Amino acid sequence: MSPRITFVLVMLGLLLLANLLMVYGFTNYPVVNAEGFIDYMLDNASPIGNNYQAIGTYDNIVKKPANGLSNWRGPAPNEPLLGPDVEIGPDNLFMFKNNQCKPECCPASFSCGGGCVCTTAKQRDFINSRGGNRNEPTDL
């Protein structure tokens, strides 16, 4: 056998031996569980459901703005469409085809070359329902 093949086989053997020693824990550094998360079983986790305990004066308070919209968002302009309402289907997936695009519709969720897309209430409800794919929760 040539010295080269012998050298390669000896090195592969040493590599295999080193891997086996590391797998079975024979290393030169101590195994220390510094984090302490291995045995933590969520015994002290916060209570949920019927066991919930209020911790402050703002717990269980639902804040709704006076006009039904949040203050950071402007009112929807409800601009009329430039054409007929687009029915979403397998042949037509672009629902903003006949919408106006103006700076007056900003801030809006969708932008376009001329500002923001002016959406109708029906389109916003459709998007909020994820195209009919959302059924819970109904309070959104």
C-alpha positions in Angstrom: 0.0 0.0 0.0 1.3 3.4 -0.9 2.2 5.9 1.9 -0.4 8.3 0.6 -3.3 5.8 0.9 -2.0 4.8 4.4 -2.0 8.5 5.5 -5.5 9.1 4.2 -6.9 6.0 6.0 -5.1 6.9 9.3 -6.5 10.5 9.1 -10.1 9.2 8.4 -9.8 6.8 11.3 -8.7 9.6 13.6 -11.5 11.8 12.4 -14.0 9.0 13.0 -12.6 8.4 16.5 -12.7 12.2 17.3 -16.3 12.3 16.2 -17.3 9.3 18.3 -15.6 10.8 21.3 -17.5 14.1 20.9 -20.8 12.3 20.4 -20.4 10.4 23.7 -19.3 13.4 25.7 -15.5 12.8 25.9 -14.4 16.4 25.4 -11.8 18.6 27.0 -14.4 21.2 28.2 -17.0 20.7 30.8 -20.7 20.4 29.8 -22.4 23.2 31.8 -26.0 24.0 31.5 -25.6 27.8 32.0 -29.1 28.8 30.9 -31.1 26.5 33.1 -33.9 26.2 30.6 -33.7 22.4 30.2 -35.7 21.6 33.3 -38.0 24.6 33.3 -41.6 23.3 32.8 -43.6 26.6 32.7 -44.8 26.1 36.3 -44.6 29.8 36.8 -46.1 30.9 33.5 -48.8 33.6 33.5 -52.3 32.3 34.0 -54.7 32.2 31.0 -58.4 31.6 30.4 -60.5 31.5 33.6 -57.3 31.7 35.8 -56.4 35.1 34.5 -55.7 37.7 37.2 -55.6 41.4 36.4 -52.3 43.1 37.2 -53.2 46.7 36.5 -55.9 49.3 36.0 -55.8 48.9 32.2 -56.5 45.2 32.0 -59.6 44.1 30.1 -60.2 47.6 28.8 -61.2 47.8 25.1 -60.5 51.2 23.6 -62.4 52.2 20.5 -62.1 55.7 19.0 -65.2 57.9 18.9 -65.6 57.7 15.1 -64.8 53.9 14.9 -61.4 54.6 13.3 -58.1 54.9 14.9 -56.5 58.4 15.1 -53.5 57.5 13.1 -55.5 56.7 10.0 -57.4 59.3 8.0 -61.0 58.7 6.9 -61.6 56.8 3.7 -62.5 59.1 0.9 -64.9 56.6 -0.8 -64.2 57.9 -4.3 -66.3 56.5 -7.1 -64.8 53.9 -9.4 -63.9 54.8 -13.0 -65.8 51.9 -14.3 -68.0 49.0 -13.2 -67.3 47.1 -10.0 -64.8 44.3 -10.7 -66.0 40.9 -9.7 -63.1 38.7 -8.4 -62.9 35.3 -10.1 -60.5 33.0 -11.8 -60.4 35.2 -15.0 -60.0 38.5 -13.2 -57.9 38.8 -10.0 -57.0 42.5 -10.1 -59.7 44.2 -8.0 -58.3 47.7 -8.3 -58.7 47.8 -12.1 -61.3 50.6 -12.1 -60.2 52.5 -9.0 -59.0 56.0 -9.0 -55.4 56.9 -8.0 -55.0 60.2 -6.3 -52.9 61.9 -3.6 -56.2 62.8 -1.8 -56.8 59.1 -1.0 -53.5 59.0 1.0 -52.9 57.6 3.6 -54.2 54.4 2.2 -53.1 50.8 2.4 -52.2 50.6 -1.3 -50.1 53.0 -3.4 -50.0 53.7 -7.1 -48.2 55.9 -9.5 -50.3 58.9 -8.8 -50.6 58.7 -5.0 -52.8 56.1 -3.3 -55.5 53.8 -4.5 -59.0 55.1 -3.6 -60.8 52.0 -2.4 -64.5 51.5 -1.8 -66.1 50.2 1.4 -67.0 46.9 -0.4 -63.3 46.4 -1.4 -62.0 47.2 2.1 -64.5 44.7 3.6 -63.4 42.1 1.0 -59.7 42.6 1.8 -60.5 42.6 5.6 -62.2 39.2 5.2 -59.1 37.9 3.2 -61.2 37.3 0.2 -63.8 35.3 2.1 -61.2 33.2 3.8 -61.5 34.7 7.3 -64.4 33.7 9.5 -63.0 34.4 13.0 -62.8 36.8 14.8 -65.8 38.9 13.6 -65.0 42.0 15.6 -62.2 43.2 13.3 
